Every structure is written in structure tokens, then in C-alpha cells.
Amino acid sequence: YVISREDAKGSAADNNAIASWKDGVWTVVVIRPLGLANADDKALKAGGVYNVGFAAHDDNITTRGHHVSFVKTLGLGVGKQTKVDINAVRLP
């Protein structure tokens, strides 16, 4: 399958990611606006804590391979006083 940003519509068009491979490690930055209003969106707010999961797919093999995370907690700029697995911060 070929995924195209130009052809994305609705909720799919709201999300973006930047990935890089260096020294045997992938780094992925996920970009998503907070206050989305599509019917299938979860509106996020600064200071909130949310349950999230991640999946990485590799379609460059003869069988479809993917890795799925356990549930993680995502805090949106909650600071060190709140225990979360991932504390997302606003980039300048």
C-alpha cells in the first residue's frame, strides 16, 4: 500500500509524523493538533493525561510484521509532579 499525505481526508489528514533512522534506532515525532473536532477524534487538552498505544508496521517483508506496545500514559505538559510514561511537550 502507498500512503499519501495529499490524499488524506478527515481525521487521517489531522495527523503527521517525522521519522529518522540513525545508529540503528528509529526516532519518530508524532504531530497532532490538540482540539480536534471530527466525530471520531479524542479532543486533547494541555495538562491532561491519556491512555495511548503505539504500533509500528513493516510492509517490506514477505509477511506483514508489526510491533504493538502495551498501554502507556501520555501527559501533555503535566510536569514532573504527575507520573506518566510519556510527557509530551510543546515544541517551539
VENHUFEN-V179454 format. One record per backbone hydrogen bond with DSSP energy under -0.5 kcal/mol. NH is the residue of the N-H (numbers start at 0). CO is the residue of the C=O. Records with the same first field share a line. If there is no record, write none. Layout:
BEGIN
NH=CO ; CO
END
This chain:
BEGIN
2=0
7=3 ; 4
11=8
12=9
13=10
14=10 ; 11
15=30
17=28
19=26
21=24
24=21
26=19
28=17
29=27
30=15
32=13
35=33
40=37
42=40
43=33
46=75
47=44
49=73
51=71
55=66
57=64
58=56
64=57 ; 62
66=55
68=53
71=51
73=49
74=72 ; 85
75=47
76=74 ; 87
81=78
82=80
83=81
84=72
85=72
87=74 ; 85
END
